Amino acid sequence: LLAAEGVPVEVRFAGSGGTEGAVRALAARLGVDDRVRFLGRLDEPDLLDLWAWADVNATLTLVEGYGRVTLEAMAVGCPTLCGPGAMQGELVGHGRRGRQVVDPSAVTVAAELRGFRALGPEGWSDLAAACRAYARERTIEAFGAEVEDLLSRLAPHP
């Protein structure tokens, strides 16, 4: 839909899984396989390069657990367009750090991506800063500090 409007679109898939063959076939059938790249499993430096390249991380699963991929993208300022899961909505801050769709159809996703494009430079900068700040608070080190603080408050004092 966006490409038909003249918007340059390129989709890159990192990782692999049981649906890769079906997604490749769908891209070919739709005639968009020249704009879809399958990168396979990436090491950390290549993954960081991918997030730096991307305008938006689209994680449109219907059910998602913690959302590590979303936090990885956010750590470098890449906002996420996510599916309807409750945890996903929390991660994107119900609009403050990304967007969430209840129905991840092509029409809905295209509309949300248009919304991202309409932000302008200041809006993008604010969104990227909010993503980075949120991700910084949710590192394994930050979690460890929270657990240590909690345990120190629960420990009996002599």
DSSP file (Angstrom, degrees, kcal/mol; ACC not computed):
  #  RESIDUE AA STRUCTURE BP1 BP2  ACC     N-H-->O    O-->H-N    N-H-->O    O-->H-N    TCO  KAPPA ALPHA  PHI   PSI    X-CA   Y-CA   Z-CA
    1    1 A L     >        0   0    0      0, 0.0     4,-0.7     0, 0.0     6,-0.1   0.000 360.0 360.0 360.0 -47.3    0.0    0.0    0.0
    2    2 A L  T >4> +     0   0    0      1,-0.2     5,-2.2     2,-0.2     3,-1.0   0.907 360.0  53.8 -67.5 -40.6    2.7    2.5    0.9
    3    3 A A  G >45S+     0   0    0      1,-0.3     3,-1.7     3,-0.2    -1,-0.2   0.876 103.3  57.3 -60.9 -36.5    4.9    1.6   -2.1
    4    4 A A  G 345S+     0   0    0      1,-0.3    -1,-0.3     2,-0.1    -2,-0.2   0.750 103.7  54.4 -65.3 -22.7    1.9    2.3   -4.3
    5    5 A E  G <<5S-     0   0    0     -3,-1.0    -1,-0.3    -4,-0.7    -2,-0.2   0.387 126.8-101.8 -89.0   2.4    1.8    5.8   -2.8
    6    6 A G  T < 5S+     0   0    0     -3,-1.7    -3,-0.2     1,-0.3    -2,-0.1   0.547  75.2 143.5  89.5   7.7    5.5    6.3   -3.7
    7    7 A V      < -     0   0    0     -5,-2.2     2,-0.5    -6,-0.1    -1,-0.3  -0.694  56.0-120.7 -80.9 126.4    6.8    5.7   -0.2
    8    8 A P        -     0   0    0      0, 0.0     2,-0.4     0, 0.0    -1,-0.1  -0.560  39.1-175.3 -70.2 122.0   10.2    3.9   -0.4
    9    9 A V        +     0   0    0     -2,-0.5     2,-0.4     2,-0.0    -3,-0.0  -0.971  16.4 168.3-124.9 130.2    9.6    0.6    1.5
   10   10 A E        -     0   0    0     -2,-0.4     2,-0.5     2,-0.0    26,-0.2  -0.982  15.6-159.2-137.9 130.7   12.2   -2.1    2.3
   11   11 A V  E     -a   36   0A   0     24,-3.0    26,-2.9    -2,-0.4     2,-0.5  -0.920   6.0-169.9-110.8 131.9   11.4   -4.9    4.8
   12   12 A R  E     -a   37   0A   0     -2,-0.5     2,-0.6    24,-0.2    26,-0.2  -0.986   6.6-157.5-124.0 126.9   14.2   -6.8    6.4
   13   13 A F  E     -a   38   0A   0     24,-3.0    26,-3.2    -2,-0.5    27,-0.6  -0.905   6.2-161.6-103.8 123.6   13.6   -9.9    8.5
   14   14 A A  E     +a   40   0A   0     -2,-0.6    27,-0.2    25,-0.2     2,-0.1  -0.826  58.9  16.0-100.5 144.4   16.3  -10.9   11.0
   15   15 A G  B    S-B   40   0A   0     25,-3.6    25,-0.7    -2,-0.4     2,-0.3  -0.352  77.9-112.5  89.7-175.1   16.3  -14.5   12.3
   16   16 A S        +     0   0    0     -2,-0.1     2,-0.3    23,-0.1    -2,-0.0  -0.968  34.4 157.9-152.8 165.2   14.6  -17.5   10.8
   17   17 A G    >   -     0   0    0     -2,-0.3     3,-1.5     1,-0.0     4,-0.3  -0.965  55.9 -65.2-172.8-175.0   11.8  -19.8   11.7
   18   18 A G  T 3  S+     0   0    0     -2,-0.3     4,-0.3     1,-0.3     3,-0.2   0.655 123.6  51.9 -65.7 -18.0    9.2  -22.2   10.5
   19   19 A T  T 3> S+     0   0    0      1,-0.2     4,-2.4     2,-0.1    -1,-0.3   0.427  77.7  98.8 -99.5   1.6    7.3  -19.6    8.5
   20   20 A E  H <> S+     0   0    0     -3,-1.5     4,-2.8     1,-0.2     5,-0.2   0.905  82.7  50.4 -57.1 -44.6   10.2  -18.2    6.5
   21   21 A G  H  > S+     0   0    0     -4,-0.3     4,-2.4     1,-0.2    -1,-0.2   0.910 111.6  48.1 -60.2 -42.8    9.4  -20.3    3.4
   22   22 A A  H  > S+     0   0    0     -4,-0.3     4,-2.3     2,-0.2    -1,-0.2   0.884 112.1  49.4 -66.0 -38.3    5.7  -19.2    3.5
   23   23 A V  H  X S+     0   0    0     -4,-2.4     4,-2.6     2,-0.2    -2,-0.2   0.909 110.8  50.0 -68.3 -41.2    6.7  -15.5    3.9
   24   24 A R  H  X S+     0   0    0     -4,-2.8     4,-2.2    -5,-0.2    -2,-0.2   0.931 112.1  48.0 -60.4 -44.5    9.2  -15.7    1.0
   25   25 A A  H  X S+     0   0    0     -4,-2.4     4,-2.7    -5,-0.2    -2,-0.2   0.896 111.2  50.7 -64.1 -40.1    6.5  -17.3   -1.2
   26   26 A L  H  X S+     0   0    0     -4,-2.3     4,-2.4     2,-0.2    -1,-0.2   0.926 108.9  50.9 -63.7 -44.6    4.0  -14.6   -0.2
   27   27 A A  H  X>S+     0   0    0     -4,-2.6     5,-2.5     1,-0.2     6,-0.9   0.908 113.0  46.5 -59.3 -41.7    6.5  -11.8   -1.0
   28   28 A A  H ><5S+     0   0    0     -4,-2.2     3,-0.8     4,-0.2    -2,-0.2   0.924 111.5  50.5 -65.8 -44.4    7.1  -13.4   -4.4
   29   29 A R  H 3<5S+     0   0    0     -4,-2.7    -2,-0.2     1,-0.3    -1,-0.2   0.864 112.2  47.6 -63.1 -35.5    3.4  -13.9   -5.1
   30   30 A L  H 3<5S-     0   0    0     -4,-2.4    -1,-0.3    -5,-0.2    -2,-0.2   0.563 112.3-121.2 -82.1  -8.3    2.7  -10.3   -4.2
   31   31 A G  T <<5S+     0   0    0     -3,-0.8    -3,-0.2    -4,-0.6     3,-0.1   0.771  85.4 107.2  75.7  26.1    5.5   -9.1   -6.4
   32   32 A V    > < +     0   0    0     -5,-2.5     3,-2.6    -6,-0.2     4,-0.2   0.257  33.9 110.9-116.1  10.3    7.4   -7.4   -3.6
   33   33 A D  G >  S+     0   0    0     -6,-0.9     3,-0.7     1,-0.3    -5,-0.1   0.700  70.9  65.7 -63.3 -16.9   10.3   -9.8   -3.1
   34   34 A D  G 3  S+     0   0    0      1,-0.2    -1,-0.3    -7,-0.2    -2,-0.1   0.643 106.3  43.3 -75.8 -12.7   12.7   -7.2   -4.5
   35   35 A R  G <  S+     0   0    0     -3,-2.6   -24,-3.0    -8,-0.1     2,-0.5   0.246 101.6  81.0-112.6  10.1   11.9   -5.1   -1.4
   36   36 A V  E <   -a   11   0A   0     -3,-0.7     2,-0.4    -4,-0.2   -24,-0.2  -0.974  56.8-172.2-121.8 126.5   12.1   -7.9    1.1
   37   37 A R  E     -a   12   0A   0    -26,-2.9   -24,-3.0    -2,-0.5     2,-0.6  -0.959  13.9-153.4-121.0 136.6   15.3   -9.2    2.5
   38   38 A F  E     +a   13   0A   0     -2,-0.4   -24,-0.2   -26,-0.2   -26,-0.1  -0.936  14.4 178.9-107.6 113.1   15.8  -12.2    4.7
   39   39 A L  E     -     0   0A   0    -26,-3.2   -25,-0.2    -2,-0.6    -1,-0.1   0.599  22.8-150.0 -94.2 -13.6   19.0  -11.8    6.8
   40   40 A G  E     -aB  14  15A   0    -25,-0.7   -25,-3.6   -27,-0.6     2,-0.3  -0.287  56.2 -12.7  71.9-164.6   19.0  -14.9    8.9
   41   41 A R  S    S-     0   0    0    -27,-0.2     2,-0.4   -26,-0.1   -27,-0.0  -0.530  72.5-157.2 -72.7 132.9   20.5  -15.0   12.3
   42   42 A L        -     0   0    0     -2,-0.3     2,-0.1     2,-0.0    -2,-0.1  -0.874  11.7-129.0-113.7 143.6   22.5  -11.9   13.1
   43   43 A D     >  -     0   0    0     -2,-0.4     4,-2.4     1,-0.1     5,-0.2  -0.381  43.2 -92.1 -78.8 171.0   25.3  -11.4   15.6
   44   44 A E  H  > S+     0   0    0      1,-0.2     4,-2.6     2,-0.2     5,-0.2   0.881 123.3  49.9 -58.1 -46.0   25.0   -8.5   18.0
   45   45 A P  H  > S+     0   0    0      0, 0.0     4,-2.0     0, 0.0    -1,-0.2   0.918 114.2  45.9 -60.8 -40.3   27.0   -5.9   15.9
   46   46 A D  H  > S+     0   0    0      2,-0.2     4,-2.0     1,-0.2    -2,-0.2   0.868 111.7  52.3 -69.1 -34.9   25.0   -6.7   12.8
   47   47 A L  H  X S+     0   0    0     -4,-2.4     4,-2.4     2,-0.2    -1,-0.2   0.910 108.6  49.9 -66.3 -41.7   21.7   -6.6   14.8
   48   48 A L  H  X S+     0   0    0     -4,-2.6     4,-2.3     1,-0.2    -2,-0.2   0.892 109.3  52.2 -63.2 -38.7   22.7   -3.1   16.1
   49   49 A D  H  X S+     0   0    0     -4,-2.0     4,-1.9    -5,-0.2    -1,-0.2   0.896 108.3  51.9 -61.9 -39.6   23.4   -2.0   12.5
   50   50 A L  H  X S+     0   0    0     -4,-2.0     4,-2.2     2,-0.2    -2,-0.2   0.936 110.2  47.1 -62.7 -46.7   20.0   -3.3   11.5
   51   51 A W  H  < S+     0   0    0     -4,-2.4    -1,-0.2     1,-0.2    -2,-0.2   0.889 111.3  51.6 -64.1 -37.7   18.2   -1.3   14.3
   52   52 A A  H  < S+     0   0    0     -4,-2.3    -1,-0.2     1,-0.2    -2,-0.2   0.853 112.6  46.9 -65.9 -33.3   20.3    1.8   13.4
   53   53 A W  H  < S+     0   0    0     -4,-1.9    -2,-0.2    -5,-0.2    -1,-0.2   0.872  97.4  89.0 -72.7 -38.4   19.2    1.4    9.7
   54   54 A A     <  -     0   0    0     -4,-2.2     3,-0.1    -5,-0.1    -4,-0.0  -0.276  56.0-162.1 -70.7 142.6   15.5    0.8   10.5
   55   55 A D  S    S+     0   0    0      1,-0.3     2,-0.3    23,-0.1    -1,-0.1   0.832  84.0  10.0 -80.7 -39.4   12.9    3.6   10.8
   56   56 A V        -     0   0    0     22,-0.1     2,-0.7     2,-0.0    -1,-0.3  -0.999  65.2-137.6-143.7 140.4   10.5    1.3   12.6
   57   57 A N  E     -c   80   0B   0     22,-2.9    24,-2.7    -2,-0.3     2,-0.8  -0.904  22.9-157.6 -94.6 116.4   10.7   -2.2   14.1
   58   58 A A  E     +c   81   0B   0     -2,-0.7     2,-0.6    22,-0.2    24,-0.2  -0.865  21.3 167.5-100.5 110.5    7.5   -4.0   13.2
   59   59 A T  E     +c   82   0B   0     22,-2.2    24,-1.6    -2,-0.8    -2,-0.1  -0.808   6.9 167.2-119.9  85.4    6.7   -6.8   15.6
   60   60 A L        +     0   0    0     -2,-0.6    22,-0.1    22,-0.3    -1,-0.1  -0.023  16.9 142.6 -99.3  30.2    3.2   -7.7   14.7
   61   61 A T        -     0   0    0      1,-0.1    24,-0.5    22,-0.1    22,-0.2  -0.353  52.5-134.7 -67.3 151.3    2.7  -11.0   16.5
   62   62 A L  S    S+     0   0    0      1,-0.3     2,-0.4    21,-0.2    -1,-0.1   0.809  94.7  28.3 -76.4 -29.8   -0.7  -11.6   18.0
   63   63 A V  S    S+     0   0    0     22,-0.1     2,-0.4    21,-0.1    -1,-0.3  -0.993  72.0 170.2-134.0 126.0    0.8  -12.8   21.2
   64   64 A E        -     0   0    0     -2,-0.4    23,-0.3     1,-0.2    24,-0.2  -0.998  18.3-152.4-136.7 138.1    4.2  -11.7   22.5
   65   65 A G  S    S-     0   0    0     -2,-0.4    -1,-0.2    22,-0.1    22,-0.0   0.603  73.4 -23.3 -76.9-124.1    5.8  -12.3   25.8
   66   66 A Y  S    S-     0   0    0      1,-0.1    25,-0.0    21,-0.0    -2,-0.0   0.822  80.0-129.8 -65.3 -34.8    8.3   -9.9   27.2
   67   67 A G     >  +     0   0    0      3,-0.1     4,-1.9     2,-0.0     3,-0.2   0.915  38.4 169.1  87.8  47.0    9.3   -8.4   23.9
   68   68 A R  H  > S+     0   0    0      1,-0.2     4,-2.6     2,-0.2     5,-0.2   0.878  78.6  56.6 -57.5 -39.6   13.1   -8.5   24.0
   69   69 A V  H  > S+     0   0    0      1,-0.2     4,-2.2     2,-0.2    -1,-0.2   0.900 105.4  51.6 -60.7 -40.6   13.3   -7.6   20.3
   70   70 A T  H  > S+     0   0    0     -3,-0.2     4,-2.5     1,-0.2    -1,-0.2   0.926 110.8  47.2 -62.2 -45.2   11.3   -4.4   21.0
   71   71 A L  H  X S+     0   0    0     -4,-1.9     4,-2.0     2,-0.2    -2,-0.2   0.878 109.2  54.3 -65.8 -37.3   13.7   -3.4   23.8
   72   72 A E  H  X S+     0   0    0     -4,-2.6     4,-0.6     2,-0.2    -1,-0.2   0.934 112.2  44.0 -60.0 -45.4   16.7   -4.1   21.6
   73   73 A A  H ><>S+     0   0    0     -4,-2.2     5,-2.5     1,-0.2     3,-1.1   0.918 112.4  52.1 -65.1 -43.6   15.3   -1.8   18.9
   74   74 A M  H ><5S+     0   0    0     -4,-2.5     3,-2.2     1,-0.2    -1,-0.2   0.825  95.6  70.1 -63.2 -31.9   14.4    0.8   21.5
   75   75 A A  H 3<5S+     0   0    0     -4,-2.0    -1,-0.2     1,-0.3    -2,-0.2   0.790 106.4  38.8 -59.1 -28.0   17.9    0.8   22.9
   76   76 A V  T <<5S-     0   0    0     -3,-1.1    -1,-0.3    -4,-0.6    -2,-0.2   0.212 128.3 -96.2-106.5  14.4   19.1    2.5   19.7
   77   77 A G  T < 5S+     0   0    0     -3,-2.2    -3,-0.2     1,-0.2    -2,-0.1   0.666  76.8 141.1  87.0  17.2   16.1    4.8   19.4
   78   78 A C      < -     0   0    0     -5,-2.5    -1,-0.2    -6,-0.1   -22,-0.1  -0.840  42.7-142.7 -96.6 112.8   14.1    2.6   16.9
   79   79 A P        -     0   0    0      0, 0.0   -22,-2.9     0, 0.0     2,-0.4  -0.259  14.2-128.7 -71.5 161.8   10.4    2.7   17.8
   80   80 A T  E     -cd  57  98B   0     17,-0.8    19,-2.4   -24,-0.2     2,-0.6  -0.891  11.4-155.7-116.1 141.5    8.2   -0.3   17.4
   81   81 A L  E     -cd  58  99B   0    -24,-2.7   -22,-2.2    -2,-0.4     2,-0.2  -0.978  37.8-177.8-105.1 114.9    4.9   -0.9   15.7
   82   82 A C  E     -cd  59 100B   0     17,-2.7    19,-2.6    -2,-0.6   -22,-0.3  -0.686  24.7-107.6-120.4 167.9    3.5   -3.9   17.6
   83   83 A G        -     0   0    0    -24,-1.6   -21,-0.2   -22,-0.2    -1,-0.2   0.046  52.6 -76.4 -79.2-167.6    0.6   -6.3   17.7
   84   84 A P  S    S+     0   0    0      0, 0.0   -22,-0.1     0, 0.0    18,-0.1   0.410  78.7 128.4 -81.9   1.0   -2.3   -6.5   20.2
   85   85 A G     >  -     0   0    0    -24,-0.5     4,-2.0     1,-0.1     5,-0.2  -0.229  62.1-128.6 -61.5 145.9   -0.6   -8.1   23.2
   86   86 A A  H  > S+     0   0    0      1,-0.2     4,-1.8     2,-0.2     5,-0.1   0.902 109.3  49.7 -60.8 -43.3   -0.9   -6.4   26.6
   87   87 A M  H  > S+     0   0    0    -23,-0.3     4,-2.3     1,-0.2    -1,-0.2   0.870 107.3  55.5 -65.9 -35.2    2.8   -6.5   27.2
   88   88 A Q  H  > S+     0   0    0    -24,-0.2     4,-2.2     1,-0.2    -1,-0.2   0.925 105.8  51.3 -62.7 -43.6    3.5   -5.0   23.8
   89   89 A G  H  <>S+     0   0    0     -4,-2.0     5,-2.1     1,-0.2     4,-0.3   0.886 109.6  50.8 -60.4 -38.7    1.3   -2.1   24.6
   90   90 A E  H ><5S+     0   0    0     -4,-1.8     3,-1.0     3,-0.2    -1,-0.2   0.918 108.6  51.7 -64.0 -43.8    3.2   -1.5   27.8
   91   91 A L  H 3<5S+     0   0    0     -4,-2.3    -2,-0.2     1,-0.3    -1,-0.2   0.905 111.6  45.1 -62.5 -42.1    6.5   -1.6   26.0
   92   92 A V  T ><>S-     0   0    0     -4,-2.2     5,-3.0    -5,-0.1     3,-0.9   0.433 110.6-123.3 -85.0   3.8    5.5    1.0   23.5
   93   93 A G  G X 5 -     0   0    0     -3,-1.0     3,-1.2    -4,-0.3    -3,-0.2   0.791  54.6 -74.2  66.0  28.0    4.0    3.1   26.2
   94   94 A H  G 3 <S-     0   0    0     -5,-2.1    -1,-0.2     1,-0.3     5,-0.1   0.897 112.5 -25.5  48.6  45.5    0.5    3.2   24.6
   95   95 A G  G < 5S+     0   0    0     -3,-0.9    -1,-0.3    -6,-0.2    -2,-0.2   0.174 120.9  94.5 110.0 -15.9    1.9    5.6   22.0
   96   96 A R  T < 5S+     0   0    0     -3,-1.2    -3,-0.2    -4,-0.2    34,-0.1   0.780 104.1  17.2 -80.1 -25.5    4.7    7.3   23.8
   97   97 A R  S   <S-     0   0    0     -5,-3.0   -17,-0.8     1,-0.2     2,-0.3   0.237 136.0 -31.7-128.8  11.3    7.5    5.0   22.5
   98   98 A G  E    S-d   80   0B   0     -6,-0.7     2,-0.3   -19,-0.2    -1,-0.2  -0.973  71.5 -82.8 162.7-164.1    5.8    3.4   19.5
   99   99 A R  E     -d   81   0B   0    -19,-2.4   -17,-2.7    -2,-0.3     2,-0.4  -0.950  24.2-150.1-136.1 155.0    2.4    2.3   18.3
  100  100 A Q  E     -d   82   0B   0     -2,-0.3     2,-0.4   -19,-0.2   -17,-0.2  -0.972   5.5-159.2-127.2 139.7    0.1   -0.7   18.8
  101  101 A V        -     0   0    0    -19,-2.6   -12,-0.0    -2,-0.4     8,-0.0  -0.945  12.3-160.7-117.2 140.3   -2.4   -2.1   16.4
  102  102 A V  S    S+     0   0    0     -2,-0.4    -1,-0.1     1,-0.3   -19,-0.0   0.849  93.8  37.7 -80.3 -38.3   -5.3   -4.4   17.5
  103  103 A D  S    S-     0   0    0    -20,-0.1     2,-1.9     2,-0.1    -1,-0.3  -0.910  73.8-160.0-116.6 101.8   -5.7   -5.7   13.9
  104  104 A P        +     0   0    0      0, 0.0     2,-0.1     0, 0.0   -44,-0.1  -0.169  40.5 143.9 -79.2  49.6   -2.4   -6.1   12.1
  105  105 A S     >  -     0   0    0     -2,-1.9     4,-2.8     1,-0.1     5,-0.3  -0.392  66.2-105.9 -79.7 164.6   -3.9   -6.0    8.7
  106  106 A A  H  > S+     0   0    0      1,-0.2     4,-2.4     2,-0.2     5,-0.2   0.890 120.5  50.3 -58.2 -41.2   -2.1   -4.3    5.8
  107  107 A V  H  > S+     0   0    0      2,-0.2     4,-2.0     1,-0.2    -1,-0.2   0.923 113.5  44.3 -65.5 -44.9   -4.5   -1.3    5.9
  108  108 A T  H  > S+     0   0    0      2,-0.2     4,-2.2     1,-0.2    -2,-0.2   0.920 114.5  48.4 -66.7 -44.6   -4.1   -0.8    9.6
  109  109 A V  H  X S+     0   0    0     -4,-2.8     4,-2.6     1,-0.2     5,-0.2   0.922 111.1  50.7 -63.1 -44.2   -0.3   -1.2    9.5
  110  110 A A  H  X S+     0   0    0     -4,-2.4     4,-2.2    -5,-0.3    -1,-0.2   0.900 109.2  51.7 -60.2 -40.9    0.0    1.2    6.5
  111  111 A A  H  X S+     0   0    0     -4,-2.0     4,-1.7     2,-0.2    -1,-0.2   0.912 111.0  47.0 -63.4 -42.1   -2.1    3.8    8.4
  112  112 A E  H  X S+     0   0    0     -4,-2.2     4,-1.9     2,-0.2    -2,-0.2   0.893 110.6  51.9 -67.3 -39.2    0.2    3.5   11.5
  113  113 A L  H  X S+     0   0    0     -4,-2.6     4,-2.2     1,-0.2    -1,-0.2   0.872 106.7  54.0 -65.3 -35.7    3.3    3.8    9.4
  114  114 A R  H  X S+     0   0    0     -4,-2.2     4,-1.5     1,-0.2    -1,-0.2   0.894 105.8  54.5 -61.4 -38.2    1.9    6.9    7.7
  115  115 A G  H  < S+     0   0    0     -4,-1.7     4,-0.3     1,-0.2    -2,-0.2   0.898 106.7  49.6 -62.0 -41.8    1.4    8.3   11.3
  116  116 A F  H >< S+     0   0    0     -4,-1.9     3,-1.7     1,-0.2     4,-0.3   0.934 109.3  52.3 -60.3 -45.4    5.1    7.7   12.0
  117  117 A R  H >< S+     0   0    0     -4,-2.2     3,-0.6     1,-0.3    -1,-0.2   0.796 103.4  59.1 -62.5 -28.0    6.1    9.5    8.8
  118  118 A A  T 3< S+     0   0    0     -4,-1.5    -1,-0.3     1,-0.2    -2,-0.2   0.518  81.1  88.7 -79.8  -4.6    4.0   12.5    9.8
  119  119 A L  T <> S-     0   0    0     -3,-1.7     4,-0.8    -4,-0.3    -1,-0.2   0.834  79.3-150.1 -64.7 -33.6    5.9   13.1   13.0
  120  120 A G  H <>  -     0   0    0     -3,-0.6     4,-2.5    -4,-0.3     5,-0.2  -0.038  38.6 -61.3  78.2 168.4    8.5   15.3   11.4
  121  121 A P  H  > S+     0   0    0      0, 0.0     4,-2.4     0, 0.0     5,-0.2   0.879 135.4  47.2 -57.9 -44.1   12.1   15.6   12.7
  122  122 A E  H  > S+     0   0    0      2,-0.2     4,-2.5     1,-0.2     5,-0.2   0.913 113.0  49.1 -66.7 -41.4   11.3   16.9   16.2
  123  123 A G  H  X S+     0   0    0     -4,-0.8     4,-2.3     2,-0.2    -1,-0.2   0.906 112.1  48.6 -63.3 -41.7    8.7   14.3   16.7
  124  124 A W  H  X S+     0   0    0     -4,-2.5     4,-2.8     2,-0.2     5,-0.2   0.912 111.3  50.5 -63.2 -42.8   11.1   11.5   15.6
  125  125 A S  H  X S+     0   0    0     -4,-2.4     4,-2.3    -5,-0.2    -2,-0.2   0.915 111.9  46.7 -62.9 -43.9   13.8   12.9   17.8
  126  126 A D  H  X S+     0   0    0     -4,-2.5     4,-2.2     2,-0.2    -1,-0.2   0.902 113.3  49.2 -64.3 -41.4   11.5   12.9   20.8
  127  127 A L  H  X S+     0   0    0     -4,-2.3     4,-2.2     2,-0.2    -2,-0.2   0.923 111.5  48.5 -64.9 -44.9   10.2    9.4   20.1
  128  128 A A  H  X S+     0   0    0     -4,-2.8     4,-2.5     1,-0.2    -2,-0.2   0.903 111.3  50.5 -62.8 -41.4   13.8    8.0   19.7
  129  129 A A  H  X S+     0   0    0     -4,-2.3     4,-2.4     1,-0.2    -1,-0.2   0.902 110.0  50.0 -64.1 -40.9   14.8    9.7   23.0
  130  130 A A  H  X S+     0   0    0     -4,-2.2     4,-2.2     2,-0.2    -1,-0.2   0.891 110.9  50.5 -64.5 -38.9   11.8    8.2   24.8
  131  131 A C  H  X S+     0   0    0     -4,-2.2     4,-2.5     2,-0.2     5,-0.2   0.949 111.8  46.4 -62.2 -49.8   12.7    4.7   23.4
  132  132 A R  H  X S+     0   0    0     -4,-2.5     4,-2.3     1,-0.2    -2,-0.2   0.909 112.8  49.7 -61.4 -43.4   16.3    5.0   24.5
  133  133 A A  H  X S+     0   0    0     -4,-2.4     4,-1.3     1,-0.2    -1,-0.2   0.919 112.2  47.8 -63.3 -43.8   15.4    6.2   28.0
  134  134 A Y  H  < S+     0   0    0     -4,-2.2     4,-0.4     1,-0.2     3,-0.4   0.929 112.6  47.9 -63.6 -45.5   12.9    3.4   28.5
  135  135 A A  H >< S+     0   0    0     -4,-2.5     3,-1.4     1,-0.2    -1,-0.2   0.877 106.0  58.6 -64.4 -37.8   15.3    0.7   27.3
  136  136 A R  H >< S+     0   0    0     -4,-2.3     3,-0.8     1,-0.3    -1,-0.2   0.844 104.0  52.7 -60.5 -34.0   18.1    2.0   29.5
  137  137 A E  T 3< S+     0   0    0     -4,-1.3    -1,-0.3    -3,-0.4    -2,-0.2   0.576 107.9  53.3 -77.2  -9.4   15.8    1.5   32.6
  138  138 A R  T <  S+     0   0    0     -3,-1.4    -1,-0.2    -4,-0.4    -2,-0.2   0.039  75.0 126.6-119.6  26.8   15.1   -2.1   31.6
  139  139 A T  S <> S-     0   0    0     -3,-0.8     4,-2.4     1,-0.1     5,-0.2  -0.335  74.8-108.1 -74.7 165.5   18.6   -3.6   31.2
  140  140 A I  H  > S+     0   0    0      1,-0.2     4,-2.4     2,-0.2     5,-0.1   0.846 122.7  54.7 -62.7 -32.9   19.5   -6.8   33.0
  141  141 A E  H  > S+     0   0    0      2,-0.2     4,-2.2     1,-0.2    -1,-0.2   0.907 107.6  48.2 -66.9 -41.5   21.8   -4.6   35.2
  142  142 A A  H  > S+     0   0    0      2,-0.2     4,-2.0     1,-0.2    -2,-0.2   0.905 112.1  49.7 -65.0 -40.5   18.9   -2.3   36.1
  143  143 A F  H  X S+     0   0    0     -4,-2.4     4,-2.4     1,-0.2    -2,-0.2   0.919 109.5  51.9 -62.9 -43.2   16.8   -5.3   36.9
  144  144 A G  H  X S+     0   0    0     -4,-2.4     4,-2.7     1,-0.2    -2,-0.2   0.894 108.2  51.2 -60.1 -41.0   19.6   -6.7   39.1
  145  145 A A  H  X S+     0   0    0     -4,-2.2     4,-2.4     2,-0.2    -1,-0.2   0.886 109.5  50.6 -64.5 -38.8   19.8   -3.4   41.0
  146  146 A E  H  X S+     0   0    0     -4,-2.0     4,-2.5     2,-0.2    -2,-0.2   0.919 111.9  47.0 -64.2 -43.4   16.0   -3.5   41.6
  147  147 A V  H  X S+     0   0    0     -4,-2.4     4,-2.9     2,-0.2     5,-0.2   0.925 112.1  50.3 -64.1 -44.4   16.2   -7.1   42.9
  148  148 A E  H  X S+     0   0    0     -4,-2.7     4,-2.2     1,-0.2    -2,-0.2   0.910 111.7  48.1 -60.7 -42.8   19.2   -6.2   45.1
  149  149 A D  H  X S+     0   0    0     -4,-2.4     4,-1.8     2,-0.2    -1,-0.2   0.927 112.6  48.5 -62.8 -45.7   17.3   -3.2   46.5
  150  150 A L  H  X S+     0   0    0     -4,-2.5     4,-1.7     1,-0.2    -2,-0.2   0.930 112.5  48.0 -61.0 -46.6   14.2   -5.3   47.2
  151  151 A L  H  X S+     0   0    0     -4,-2.9     4,-1.9     1,-0.2    -1,-0.2   0.878 108.9  53.8 -64.5 -37.3   16.2   -8.0   48.9
  152  152 A S  H  < S+     0   0    0     -4,-2.2    -1,-0.2    -5,-0.2    -2,-0.2   0.856 110.2  47.4 -66.8 -32.7   18.1   -5.6   51.1
  153  153 A R  H  < S+     0   0    0     -4,-1.8    -1,-0.2     1,-0.2    -2,-0.2   0.795 115.3  45.5 -75.9 -28.3   14.8   -4.1   52.3
  154  154 A L  H  < S+     0   0    0     -4,-1.7    -2,-0.2    -5,-0.2    -1,-0.2   0.716  90.8 100.3 -85.6 -22.7   13.3   -7.5   53.0
  155  155 A A  S  < S-     0   0    0     -4,-1.9     2,-0.1    -5,-0.2    -3,-0.0  -0.370  84.3-107.0 -66.7 139.0   16.4   -8.9   54.7
  156  156 A P        -     0   0    0      0, 0.0    -1,-0.1     0, 0.0    -2,-0.1  -0.446  31.0-136.1 -65.8 137.5   16.2   -8.9   58.5
  157  157 A H              0   0    0     -2,-0.1    -4,-0.0     1,-0.1     0, 0.0  -0.827 360.0 360.0 -96.1 130.6   18.4   -6.2   60.1
  158  158 A P              0   0    0      0, 0.0    -1,-0.1     0, 0.0     0, 0.0   0.501 360.0 360.0 -69.8 360.0   20.5   -7.2   63.1
